[in-house]
Amino acid sequence: MLQAGRRNKVFWVVCRKILDERRTVFHVERMNILIVGSGGREHALAWKINQSPLVDTVWSAPGSPGLNEVGPCFDVKADDISSMVKLVEQLEPDLIVIGPEQPLAEGLADRIREIGFDVFGPSAAAAQIEASKGFSKDLMARCHVPTAAYKRVTTVADAKAFLDTLKPPFVLKADGLAAGKGVVIAKTRMEADVAAASMLGGQFGSASTELVIEEFMHGEEASVFVLTDGENFAVLPAAQDHKRAFDGDEGPNTGGMGAYAPAPIVTPDLMETVVQTVIQPTLQGMKADGCPFQGVLYVGLMLTEDGPKVVEYNCRFGDPECQVLMTGLEGDIVPLLLASATGGYSESDFARLYPEGGFKPSATVVMATKGYPGDYVKGSVISGVETANAKSGVKVFHAGTRIGDAGELQASGGRVINVTGTGDTLGQALANAYAGVDAIDWPEGFYRSDIGWRIQK
């Protein structure tokens, strides 16, 4: 079992005390936590963590205008591994929470653990579960996790040979990380052949020197998130997101244009099936392979007529699913993050660490720069965020913003702000989120007006 890092012994005792009494312990120095990343996911994590009575300061690197409102930011890129390690040595945080997948795949968590600090995030070996589609599919096969039929290919000839065995539509995935753009769903065989040749020919650089080709699965998608120390785990409420850019699920795939939780389609019985057929075999398989998964495991599911099947794994919180999870959880998430980072708890302990107060329905609407996910212009001015934040049940997270020379808030990315609402029902959460959107003045932005359409049918 993983051991607590040298910096965190006192706080480990605090969390043990919380387990025993479900209350904070006074006269104990509080924790400082470093968030690695700069997007809406990281803003939501920092915002939630900062509410913990166990926490003193939340730092971020590289941060954003939103994260700067939570705590000090440091201009160190998330994937600058050596500089990030130096920052950790300088700050000596009691816990480091790594948001994006790229630094995880490049071994940031390993480097930080080597110098004696506690990290919420998997090793590079375990992060292969997202960094290599072939690795994850082979893991599913070994562990008998239900998923689509697939084949790993490195030549166009092999790609065409396997495509011959499938019916349209066809799914082609770059093996490596491609910034969320490495999946092609081809409606015709001609489109599939062209995509295979393009991807293997260098469309996504080294990420697509190998492809995973899969059969297409029919059903409704959902996302499940598991906080784990590599053996024991706690499951958060299921969420659903909206990948297509425009209303009616039209347009190109994006990183996500909105999300909500809990997803009504994932019933308690269905979640138990996912635990038994997916989560437990996956974690046991990773441990048996010598790379136990420590952190948050994202399980993307297709709910088919034959039961839930895995579409993909991710080695980090989804974005924008993280935003709805952090706003929906009503209790303190820090003890669970710490338990996942350090190990030492039993299965029953993990259940007791689940944040008190349950989960409040939550929904988020992503506002993006016009042109996204294609070409777009940076620097447009956004106003009204403070007005939106002042509304009851609304929180705006910064995903791609910067401060201009005159102090104005500007768009600096594709997906720019995440307007998140909570309520007593999902309908109320969605209404609050859209009330927040209406308060924002940004002519150069766009958003989907039908987030949550599945639950409003």
C-alpha positions as CSV (number, residue, x, y, z in Angstrom):
1,M,0.0,0.0,0.0
2,L,1.2,3.5,-0.8
3,Q,2.5,5.5,2.1
4,A,1.9,9.1,3.1
5,G,4.6,11.5,2.0
6,R,7.0,13.2,4.4
7,R,5.2,16.5,4.3
8,N,1.8,15.2,5.3
9,K,2.0,13.2,8.5
10,V,0.2,15.8,10.6
11,F,-2.7,16.1,8.1
12,W,-3.0,12.4,7.8
13,V,-3.8,12.3,11.5
14,V,-6.3,15.1,10.9
15,C,-8.1,13.0,8.3
16,R,-8.0,10.0,10.5
17,K,-9.7,12.1,13.2
18,I,-12.3,13.2,10.7
19,L,-13.1,9.6,9.9
20,D,-13.6,8.9,13.6
21,E,-15.7,12.0,14.5
22,R,-16.8,13.5,11.1
23,R,-15.6,16.9,12.3
24,T,-12.5,19.0,11.9
25,V,-9.8,19.0,14.6
26,F,-8.7,22.4,15.9
27,H,-5.2,23.6,16.9
28,V,-3.7,21.8,13.9
29,E,-2.0,23.7,11.2
30,R,-4.0,23.7,8.0
31,M,-2.9,22.4,4.6
32,N,-1.5,24.2,1.6
33,I,-2.5,22.7,-1.8
34,L,-1.1,23.2,-5.3
35,I,-3.3,22.8,-8.3
36,V,-1.5,22.0,-11.6
37,G,-3.4,23.4,-14.6
38,S,-5.3,26.5,-15.8
39,G,-8.7,25.4,-17.2
40,G,-12.2,25.3,-16.0
41,R,-11.6,21.8,-14.4
42,E,-8.8,23.2,-12.3
43,H,-10.7,26.3,-11.4
44,A,-13.6,24.1,-10.1
45,L,-11.2,21.9,-8.2
46,A,-9.5,24.9,-6.6
47,W,-12.8,26.5,-5.7
48,K,-14.1,23.3,-4.1
49,I,-10.8,22.5,-2.2
50,N,-10.6,26.1,-0.9
51,Q,-13.9,25.5,0.9
52,S,-12.4,22.8,3.1
53,P,-11.8,23.6,6.8
54,L,-8.5,21.6,6.4
55,V,-7.1,24.0,3.9
56,D,-5.2,27.3,4.3
57,T,-4.0,28.3,0.9
58,V,-4.7,27.0,-2.6
59,W,-1.9,27.8,-5.1
60,S,-2.2,27.2,-8.9
61,A,0.3,26.9,-11.7
62,P,0.0,28.3,-14.3
63,G,-3.4,29.4,-13.1
64,S,-5.9,31.8,-14.7
65,P,-7.9,35.0,-13.7
66,G,-10.4,32.7,-12.0
67,L,-7.8,30.7,-10.2
68,N,-6.1,33.9,-9.1
69,E,-9.3,34.8,-7.2
70,V,-8.9,31.6,-5.2
71,G,-5.2,31.9,-4.4
72,P,-1.8,32.9,-5.7
73,C,-0.8,31.7,-9.2
74,F,2.6,30.9,-10.5
75,D,3.6,31.2,-14.2
76,V,4.8,27.7,-14.7
77,K,3.4,25.6,-17.5
78,A,1.7,22.4,-16.5
79,D,3.8,20.3,-18.9
80,D,7.1,21.9,-17.9
81,I,8.0,19.0,-15.7
82,S,11.4,20.2,-14.4
83,S,10.1,23.7,-13.6
84,M,7.0,22.3,-11.9
85,V,9.2,20.1,-9.7
86,K,11.3,23.1,-8.7
87,L,8.1,25.0,-7.8
88,V,7.0,22.2,-5.6
89,E,10.3,22.2,-3.8
90,Q,10.0,25.9,-3.3
91,L,6.4,26.0,-2.0
92,E,6.5,22.7,-0.1
93,P,2.7,22.1,-0.5
94,D,1.0,19.4,1.5
95,L,-0.8,18.0,-1.5
96,I,-0.4,18.5,-5.2
97,V,-3.5,17.9,-7.4
98,I,-2.6,17.5,-11.1
99,G,-5.5,18.4,-13.5
100,P,-4.5,17.8,-17.1
101,E,-3.5,14.5,-18.7
102,Q,-0.4,15.6,-20.5
103,P,1.8,16.2,-17.4
104,L,0.5,13.0,-15.9
105,A,1.5,11.0,-19.1
106,E,4.9,12.7,-19.0
107,G,5.6,11.5,-15.4
108,L,5.0,14.7,-13.3
109,A,3.4,12.7,-10.5
110,D,6.3,10.3,-10.4
111,R,8.9,13.1,-10.2
112,I,7.0,14.8,-7.4
113,R,6.6,11.6,-5.4
114,E,10.3,10.9,-5.8
115,I,11.1,14.0,-3.8
116,G,8.7,13.1,-1.0
117,F,5.4,14.9,-1.7
118,D,1.9,13.6,-1.8
119,V,0.2,13.8,-5.3
120,F,-3.3,13.3,-6.4
121,G,-2.8,11.8,-9.9
122,P,-1.5,8.5,-11.4
123,S,2.0,7.5,-12.3
124,A,3.1,7.7,-16.0
125,A,2.8,3.9,-16.2
126,A,-0.8,4.1,-15.0
127,A,-1.6,7.2,-17.1
128,Q,-1.1,5.0,-20.2
129,I,-4.8,4.1,-19.6
130,E,-5.5,7.4,-21.4
131,A,-2.2,8.1,-23.1
132,S,-2.4,4.9,-25.2
133,K,-5.7,3.7,-26.6
134,G,-4.1,0.4,-27.5
135,F,-2.9,-0.1,-23.9
136,S,-6.4,0.6,-22.5
137,K,-8.1,-1.7,-25.0
138,D,-5.7,-4.5,-24.3
139,L,-6.3,-4.0,-20.5
140,M,-10.0,-4.3,-21.1
141,A,-9.5,-7.5,-23.0
142,R,-7.3,-9.1,-20.3
143,C,-9.7,-8.1,-17.6
144,H,-12.8,-9.1,-19.5
145,V,-14.2,-5.6,-19.3
146,P,-17.1,-5.2,-21.8
147,T,-16.2,-2.9,-24.7
148,A,-16.3,-2.8,-28.5
149,A,-14.4,-5.2,-30.7
150,Y,-11.1,-3.6,-31.8
151,K,-7.8,-4.0,-33.5
152,R,-4.5,-2.1,-33.2
153,V,-3.0,-1.2,-36.6
154,T,0.1,0.6,-37.9
155,T,-0.4,0.3,-41.7
156,V,-3.1,1.3,-44.0
157,A,-3.3,-2.3,-45.3
158,D,-4.0,-3.6,-41.8
159,A,-6.5,-0.9,-41.2
160,K,-8.5,-1.7,-44.4
161,A,-8.4,-5.4,-43.6
162,F,-10.0,-4.9,-40.2
163,L,-12.5,-2.4,-41.6
164,D,-13.6,-5.1,-44.0
165,T,-14.9,-7.0,-40.9
166,L,-17.0,-4.1,-39.6
167,K,-20.2,-2.4,-40.6
168,P,-20.5,1.4,-40.8
169,P,-20.2,3.7,-39.0
170,F,-16.5,3.1,-38.2
171,V,-14.5,4.4,-35.2
172,L,-10.9,5.3,-35.7
173,K,-8.8,6.5,-32.7
174,A,-5.2,7.8,-32.6
175,D,-3.4,5.7,-30.1
176,G,-1.7,8.6,-28.3
177,L,-2.9,11.9,-26.8
178,A,-4.2,14.3,-29.5
179,A,-5.7,17.1,-27.4
180,G,-9.2,15.5,-27.6
181,K,-9.2,15.6,-31.4
182,G,-7.9,12.1,-32.2
183,V,-11.2,10.3,-32.7
184,V,-12.9,10.0,-36.1
185,I,-16.4,8.5,-36.6
186,A,-16.6,7.7,-40.3
187,K,-20.1,7.3,-41.7
188,T,-18.9,5.5,-44.9
189,R,-16.2,3.1,-45.8
190,M,-14.6,5.7,-48.1
191,E,-14.4,8.2,-45.2
192,A,-12.9,5.5,-43.0
193,D,-10.2,4.7,-45.6
194,V,-9.3,8.4,-46.0
195,A,-9.2,8.9,-42.3
196,A,-7.0,5.9,-41.7
197,A,-4.5,7.0,-44.4
198,S,-4.5,10.6,-43.1
199,M,-4.0,9.6,-39.4
200,L,-1.3,7.0,-40.1
201,G,0.3,9.5,-42.4
202,G,0.9,12.0,-39.6
203,Q,-2.3,13.9,-39.1
204,F,-1.8,13.9,-35.3
205,G,2.0,13.5,-35.3
206,S,3.4,10.7,-33.2
207,A,0.0,10.2,-31.6
208,S,-1.4,8.5,-34.7
209,T,1.5,6.4,-35.8
210,E,-0.7,3.6,-34.4
211,L,-4.5,3.5,-34.6
212,V,-7.2,1.6,-32.7
213,I,-10.1,0.8,-35.0
214,E,-13.3,-0.2,-33.2
215,E,-16.8,-1.4,-34.0
216,F,-19.4,1.4,-33.5
217,M,-21.5,1.0,-30.3
218,H,-25.1,2.2,-30.2
219,G,-26.6,3.7,-27.1
220,E,-26.4,6.6,-24.7
221,E,-23.1,7.8,-23.2
222,A,-22.4,8.5,-19.6
223,S,-19.3,9.2,-17.5
224,V,-18.4,7.7,-14.1
225,F,-15.6,9.0,-11.9
226,V,-13.8,6.9,-9.4
227,L,-11.4,8.3,-6.7
228,T,-9.0,5.5,-5.8
229,D,-5.7,4.8,-4.1
230,G,-5.1,1.9,-6.5
231,E,-7.1,-0.7,-4.6
232,N,-9.9,0.9,-2.6
233,F,-12.2,3.5,-4.2
234,A,-15.3,5.8,-4.0
235,V,-17.6,6.4,-6.9
236,L,-18.9,9.9,-7.6
237,P,-22.3,10.5,-9.2
238,A,-22.5,9.8,-13.0
239,A,-22.5,12.7,-15.4
240,Q,-23.4,13.2,-19.0
241,D,-21.8,15.8,-21.3
242,H,-22.5,17.1,-24.8
243,K,-19.7,16.7,-27.3
244,R,-21.1,18.3,-30.4
245,A,-20.6,22.0,-31.0
246,F,-24.2,22.9,-31.8
247,D,-27.8,22.4,-30.8
248,G,-29.4,19.1,-31.7
249,D,-26.0,17.4,-31.4
250,E,-25.0,18.8,-34.7
251,G,-21.5,20.0,-35.8
252,P,-18.0,18.8,-35.0
253,N,-16.9,17.1,-31.8
254,T,-15.5,19.3,-29.1
255,G,-14.0,18.9,-25.7
256,G,-17.5,19.3,-24.3
257,M,-20.1,22.0,-24.6
258,G,-22.0,21.3,-21.3
259,A,-22.7,18.7,-18.7
260,Y,-25.0,17.7,-15.9
261,A,-25.1,15.4,-12.9
262,P,-26.4,13.2,-11.5
263,A,-27.3,11.5,-14.8
264,P,-30.8,9.9,-14.3
265,I,-30.1,7.2,-16.8
266,V,-27.4,5.7,-14.5
267,T,-29.7,4.0,-11.9
268,P,-28.3,2.5,-8.7
269,D,-28.6,-1.0,-10.2
270,L,-26.8,0.1,-13.3
271,M,-24.0,1.8,-11.3
272,E,-23.6,-1.5,-9.3
273,T,-23.2,-3.3,-12.6
274,V,-20.5,-0.8,-13.7
275,V,-18.7,-1.3,-10.4
276,Q,-18.8,-5.1,-10.7
277,T,-18.0,-5.5,-14.4
278,V,-15.8,-2.4,-15.1
279,I,-14.3,-0.6,-12.1
280,Q,-13.2,-3.5,-9.9
281,P,-11.7,-5.6,-12.8
282,T,-9.9,-2.5,-14.1
283,L,-8.3,-1.5,-10.8
284,Q,-7.4,-5.1,-10.0
285,G,-5.9,-5.5,-13.5
286,M,-3.8,-2.4,-13.2
287,K,-2.5,-3.5,-9.8
288,A,-1.7,-7.0,-11.1
289,D,0.2,-5.4,-14.0
290,G,2.4,-3.5,-11.6
291,C,1.0,0.0,-12.3
292,P,-1.8,0.5,-9.7
293,F,-4.0,3.5,-10.6
294,Q,-4.0,6.3,-8.0
295,G,-6.1,9.4,-8.4
296,V,-9.3,9.8,-10.4
297,L,-10.3,7.2,-13.0
298,Y,-12.7,8.5,-15.6
299,V,-14.8,5.7,-17.2
300,G,-16.6,6.7,-20.4
301,L,-19.5,4.4,-20.9
302,M,-21.9,3.4,-23.7
303,L,-25.2,2.2,-22.3
304,T,-26.1,-0.4,-24.9
305,E,-28.9,-2.9,-25.2
306,D,-26.4,-5.5,-24.0
307,G,-25.5,-3.5,-20.9
308,P,-22.8,-0.9,-20.1
309,K,-19.6,-1.0,-22.2
310,V,-16.5,1.1,-21.9
311,V,-15.8,3.7,-24.6
312,E,-12.6,5.0,-23.1
313,Y,-10.7,5.6,-19.9
314,N,-9.2,8.9,-18.8
315,C,-6.6,9.4,-16.1
316,R,-8.1,12.7,-14.8
317,F,-11.4,14.5,-14.2
318,G,-13.4,15.2,-17.4
319,D,-14.0,18.8,-18.4
320,P,-16.7,20.1,-18.1
321,E,-17.9,17.1,-15.9
322,C,-15.6,18.1,-13.1
323,Q,-17.3,21.5,-12.8
324,V,-20.7,19.9,-12.2
325,L,-19.2,17.3,-9.8
326,M,-17.4,20.0,-7.7
327,T,-20.5,22.3,-7.5
328,G,-22.8,19.4,-6.8
329,L,-20.8,17.7,-3.9
330,E,-22.0,19.4,-0.7
331,G,-19.3,18.1,1.7
332,D,-15.5,18.3,2.0
333,I,-13.7,16.5,-0.8
334,V,-10.2,17.1,0.6
335,P,-10.0,14.0,2.9
336,L,-11.0,11.8,0.0
337,L,-8.4,13.4,-2.3
338,L,-5.8,12.9,0.4
339,A,-6.7,9.3,1.0
340,S,-6.5,8.6,-2.8
341,A,-3.0,10.3,-2.9
342,T,-1.5,8.5,0.1
343,G,-3.3,5.2,0.6
344,G,-3.7,3.5,3.9
345,Y,-7.5,3.5,4.1
346,S,-9.7,0.4,3.9
347,E,-12.7,0.0,1.6
348,S,-15.1,0.9,4.4
349,D,-13.0,4.0,5.2
350,F,-13.3,5.2,1.6
351,A,-17.1,4.9,1.9
352,R,-17.0,6.9,5.2
353,L,-14.8,9.6,3.6
354,Y,-17.4,10.4,0.9
355,P,-18.3,14.1,1.3
356,E,-21.2,14.7,3.7
357,G,-24.4,16.2,2.6
358,G,-24.9,14.2,-0.6
359,F,-25.1,15.7,-4.0
360,K,-27.0,18.6,-5.3
361,P,-28.1,18.6,-9.0
362,S,-25.7,20.6,-11.1
363,A,-25.4,21.7,-14.7
364,T,-22.9,23.7,-16.7
365,V,-23.1,25.5,-20.0
366,V,-19.8,26.1,-21.9
367,M,-19.4,29.4,-23.6
368,A,-16.9,29.2,-26.5
369,T,-15.3,31.5,-29.0
370,K,-17.0,31.6,-32.4
371,G,-15.1,29.3,-34.7
372,Y,-14.3,26.7,-32.1
373,P,-13.4,23.8,-32.4
374,G,-11.8,25.2,-35.6
375,D,-9.9,28.4,-36.0
376,Y,-10.9,31.3,-33.7
377,V,-9.6,34.7,-32.8
378,K,-8.3,35.4,-29.3
379,G,-8.7,38.7,-27.4
380,S,-12.4,39.4,-27.5
381,V,-13.7,41.2,-24.4
382,I,-16.1,39.5,-21.9
383,S,-18.3,41.4,-19.4
384,G,-21.0,40.4,-17.0
385,V,-19.2,37.5,-15.2
386,E,-19.5,39.2,-11.8
387,T,-23.2,39.8,-12.5
388,A,-23.6,36.1,-13.3
389,N,-21.7,35.0,-10.2
390,A,-24.0,37.2,-8.1
391,K,-27.1,35.3,-9.1
392,S,-28.4,32.6,-6.7
393,G,-27.2,29.1,-7.6
394,V,-24.7,30.3,-10.2
395,K,-20.9,29.9,-10.4
396,V,-18.7,30.8,-13.4
397,F,-15.5,28.9,-13.9
398,H,-12.7,30.3,-16.1
399,A,-11.6,27.9,-18.8
400,G,-9.7,30.1,-21.3
401,T,-9.4,33.7,-20.1
402,R,-6.8,36.3,-19.5
403,I,-6.6,39.9,-18.3
404,G,-6.0,42.6,-21.0
405,D,-3.8,45.6,-20.7
406,A,-6.7,47.8,-19.6
407,G,-7.7,45.2,-16.9
408,E,-10.6,43.8,-19.0
409,L,-11.4,40.1,-19.1
410,Q,-10.5,38.6,-22.5
411,A,-11.1,35.2,-24.2
412,S,-7.8,33.4,-24.7
413,G,-9.0,30.0,-25.9
414,G,-11.7,28.0,-27.6
415,R,-13.8,26.9,-24.6
416,V,-13.6,30.1,-22.5
417,I,-16.1,30.1,-19.5
418,N,-18.2,27.5,-17.9
419,V,-21.5,28.9,-16.4
420,T,-22.6,26.4,-13.8
421,G,-25.9,26.2,-11.9
422,T,-27.1,24.2,-9.0
423,G,-30.7,23.6,-7.8
424,D,-33.1,21.3,-6.1
425,T,-33.7,19.5,-9.4
426,L,-31.7,19.2,-12.6
427,G,-34.3,21.4,-14.3
428,Q,-33.7,24.1,-11.8
429,A,-29.9,23.7,-12.1
430,L,-30.2,24.1,-15.9
431,A,-32.4,27.2,-15.5
432,N,-29.9,28.8,-13.1
433,A,-27.0,28.0,-15.5
434,Y,-28.8,29.7,-18.4
435,A,-29.7,32.6,-16.2
436,G,-26.0,33.1,-15.6
437,V,-25.4,32.8,-19.4
438,D,-28.0,35.5,-20.0
439,A,-26.1,37.9,-17.7
440,I,-22.9,37.6,-19.7
441,D,-22.2,40.0,-22.5
442,W,-19.8,38.5,-25.1
443,P,-20.8,39.0,-28.8
444,E,-17.9,36.9,-30.0
445,G,-19.0,33.9,-28.0
446,F,-21.5,31.1,-28.6
447,Y,-23.1,28.3,-26.6
448,R,-25.6,25.5,-26.9
449,S,-29.1,26.3,-25.8
450,D,-30.1,22.7,-25.4
451,I,-27.8,21.4,-22.6
452,G,-29.7,18.7,-20.7
453,W,-32.1,17.9,-23.6
454,R,-32.0,14.2,-22.7
455,I,-33.6,14.8,-19.3
456,Q,-36.2,17.2,-20.7
457,K,-37.6,14.9,-23.4
